[in-house]
């Protein structure tokens, strides 16, 4: 068959692309940019869901397509990418073009919860496209995955990170109901919907083996990574709601208002259809992490929360040092130290406040900047410069009982650690 696959670079679309290609199908990959190197049997169709062409023009490119799959989706809106455009207007235009071109089946990858009770903008926009597809005189299938687990998925990486914390902070006690499905089971089920002539029409819930609470899911992931149970504390739902509103203001934040709305509602359904489509039994959450990868995933998940903790600690050192230097510490004493380091009298006050403001700027930049490699080098250079000057002019500080200069050694080590670990490949976004 010739299959149109929109969203082939996302998490779900990427896995489905490989499975369908291995099965010998011809693939027409649609997207804004070519998906890297095209394999044999693959071709590319330029299709920007943020600005889709008219259905009439698009239909001409789909005349020889047998089945269309829409796996495009976003969890957070960004500049030029809105739920309304990518989840509603563009898919509806694509569905109409497929109808005009005579495509015989459309598989829409939606989401469990995109129904009449949808409370989030994500779910509401998905439901609008789902309804439009099912109203067309075409073989339309709306696949509704629950929470998807994949070791390279952004949301899965977040859950693994939370699961490795020394204690579990459970929103509203962690009683929310989830039914996560492994990416391999989901891909198998979707491939069946694409390939099987008698696949059921309408909405189909694709969920994991069994429902469990959010707290139990974290426990299962923790056990899969060979960690002992962790103590837990319940966080009131009102606190989580306020926190999600604050986080919503930061682009790229992993847990924002829509995510909390969807988690609070829960996510479960009967698993019979998913199991049948996937070809048998479904993986349980404790089986999500392959034993051979348990140690590596545990370390990666711990690094995901240890690095932000490290950054905040370094930022605190710079910010507090700057505030103290601006006047909390007696200015006369600071000027006396500058005199001993050889700073000329007319420049001492400017040097004091200039250094204090530089420290504050470095602390704020540590919290605010997203690309920090040059920032770490700048901090290393500044600490080395401070250390060299003080070592020559004030060598007694090496023997001070509070170790003001010795503390530079772990600071330098932490900065080197950040240089080595930050910027390496992050998990893929959960494109759906």
Secondary structure, 3 states (H helix, E strand, C coil): CEEEEECCCCHHHHHHHHHHHHCCCEEEEEECCCCCCCCCCEEEEECCHHHCCCHHHHHHHHCCCCEEEECCCCCCCECCECHHHHHHHHHHHHHHHHHHHCCCEEEEECCCCCCCCCCCHHHHHHHHHHHHHHCCCCEEEEEEECCEECCCEHHHHHHHHHHCCCEEEEEHHHCCEECCEEHHHHHHHHHHHHHCCCCCCEEEEECCCCCEEHHHHHHHHHHHCCCCCCEEEEECHHHHHHHHHHHCCCCCCCCCHHHHHHHHHCCCCCCHHHHHHHCCCCCCHHHCCCHHHHHHHHHHHHHHHHHHHHHHHHHHHHHHHHHHHHHHCCHHHHHHHHHHCCCCHHHHHHHHHHHHHHHHHHHHHHHHCCCCHHHHHHHHHHHHHHHHHHHHHCHHHHHCCCCCCCHHHHHHHHHHHHHHHCCCCCCECCCC
